[in-house]
């Protein structure tokens, strides 16, 4: 439909193409799997270590170097799972 259009803009250099690093890909996978695991667990009766162990089992690798990242993600996911608190009739927190 637009074959007759001509672009004078140069192609983007390869440096600017968004290709995630191995670590970024692992972090994305951790986020997705961690959320799935936490949604299926009784969070009142499970430890963060048990969740991490399940994550390592599902990903079939040692995630020791991502321990801090995983702990932070767990807290973030927990916060997102909490229901908002009613402050006033028309105002919620969370």
C-alpha positions in Angstrom: 0.0 0.0 0.0 2.9 2.3 0.6 5.6 1.0 -1.7 6.0 4.5 -3.3 7.2 6.1 0.0 10.9 6.8 0.3 12.6 7.1 3.7 15.6 9.3 4.1 16.1 8.3 7.7 19.2 6.1 8.3 18.6 2.7 9.8 19.1 2.5 13.5 22.5 1.2 14.5 22.7 -2.3 15.9 23.8 -0.8 19.3 20.4 0.7 19.9 18.4 -2.5 19.2 16.8 -3.6 22.5 18.3 -7.1 23.1 18.1 -8.1 26.7 21.3 -9.5 28.3 21.3 -13.0 29.7 20.9 -11.6 33.2 17.9 -9.5 32.1 16.3 -12.5 30.5 16.8 -14.5 33.6 15.2 -11.7 35.8 12.2 -11.5 33.5 11.7 -15.3 33.8 12.2 -15.1 37.5 9.5 -12.4 37.8 7.0 -14.5 35.8 7.6 -17.8 37.5 7.8 -16.2 41.0 4.4 -14.6 40.6 2.9 -17.9 39.4 4.5 -19.7 42.4 3.3 -17.2 44.9 -0.2 -17.2 43.5 -0.4 -21.0 44.1 1.0 -21.0 47.6 -0.5 -20.4 51.1 1.7 -17.4 51.8 0.7 -17.5 55.5 2.5 -20.9 55.9 5.5 -20.8 53.5 8.9 -19.3 53.9 10.8 -17.2 51.3 13.4 -19.9 51.2 10.8 -22.5 50.3 9.5 -20.2 47.5 13.1 -19.7 46.3 13.7 -23.5 46.3 10.6 -24.1 44.3 11.7 -21.4 41.8 15.1 -23.1 41.4 13.4 -26.4 40.9 11.1 -25.0 38.2 13.9 -23.1 36.5 16.3 -26.1 36.9 19.2 -23.9 38.0 20.9 -22.3 41.0 19.7 -18.8 41.6 22.0 -17.8 44.4 23.4 -14.8 42.6 19.8 -13.5 42.2 18.8 -14.0 45.9 18.5 -10.2 46.6 16.6 -9.6 43.4 14.2 -12.5 44.2 13.7 -11.2 47.8 12.9 -7.8 46.5 10.5 -9.2 43.8 8.7 -11.3 46.5 8.1 -8.1 48.5 6.8 -6.3 45.5 4.5 -9.1 44.4 3.2 -9.5 48.0 2.4 -5.7 48.0 0.6 -6.1 44.7 -1.4 -9.0 46.1 -2.7 -7.1 49.1 -6.2 -5.6 48.9 -6.3 -1.8 49.1 -7.1 -0.4 52.5 -10.2 1.8 52.9 -9.1 5.3 54.2 -12.4 7.1 53.6 -15.6 6.1 51.8 -14.1 7.3 48.5 -10.4 6.8 49.1 -8.3 3.6 49.2 -4.6 3.1 49.8 -2.8 0.5 47.8 
